């Protein structure tokens, strides 16, 4: 096309860009059956301000947060699949999921016997007697990452870190999967058909606080501490992948981390008790809601109290949620040799966030107190408007 406005090395918020940009105005509405020739029915608005048109996109996709106390905001984690099964439609066949359980450790051979978390599903569908692989311990740990998707995150609690096979180079990754699961050809072909992996892990060897929240519907939030991350990396698995169903904030400020997690869960609570319907795709919406509600961290006394209460809630919330899921409260947040406990955890995830929040409020005095403190220090009109970024109301 000749009607192109090219912007070379323009600066927006001190960032250089080099893209082709089109601003089109329709002569008539497009119909659902229209196709590429329909471009003949549009004209270029030569008076358009291209820089201004792009500013909102740069603002949204930038990791610069606008949240005081936060260094970076990532509105989405990384896509890796098939995480658990692979098939999303009824007509699709199950794939061997990349997440796996370590059934036992052979000390003599220094090897692990492993099975995918969806081994039962794959075995039943393809009529395999079992689905397992054996791998040397150091090699397997090096080619694995800790993994979290939205189902593992609840208000103030991460239920479990799963283990997932992962290599940055997709071609080498394919070779690994063929080596481990080559005897299950039909199921493996489905895995390779769906296979996607990021070119680098989401996190590795960080000493920051990570505030996670779900990207869809109820954006429940929990904090990963530097101490927990250090413990994870000390196992030999030194990478973490947060799924593309997770958004996260990075900060060095402990107070800000626990405060923002509290505010995110508070906003979920307010939508729930107000009868609102959560918008499906959240991503950056909760961040916008925090800003619009005037709830950015500035270290005020009441905010420090909220952060302190949030930290104490994090200390007890996981046990309460585990009990609500019907799991032993003694289950640790991660295990190398889990003996199918990861499979058990995966199979019971799904408790509604609103029910978990209600349980926490009923059973944890600090949760009730924390929400009261926020209520006393918030502008109700601003909050009402802010909630419309994350939910719809009748």
Buried (B, 14 or more C-beta within 10 A) or exposed (E): EEEEEEBEEBEBEEEEBEEEBBEEEEEEEEEEEEEEEEEEEBEBEEEBEBBEEBEEEBEEEBEEBEBEBBBBBBBBBBEBBBBBBBBEEEEEBBBBBBBBBBBEBEEEEEBBBBBBBBBBBBBEBBEBEEBBBEBEBEEBBEBBBBBBBBBBBBBBBBBBBBBBBBBEEEEEBBEBBEEBBEEBEBBBEBBBEBBEBBEEBBBEEBEBBBBBBBBBBBBBBBBBBBEBBEEBBEBEBBBBBBBBBBBBBBBEBBBBBBBBBBBBBBBBBBBBEEEBEBBEEBBBBBBBBBBBBEBBBEEEEEBBBBBBBBBBBBEBBBBBBBEBBEBEEEBEBBBBBBEBBBBBBBEEBEBEBBEBBBBBBEBBEBBBBBBEBBEEBBEEEBBEEBBBBBBEEE
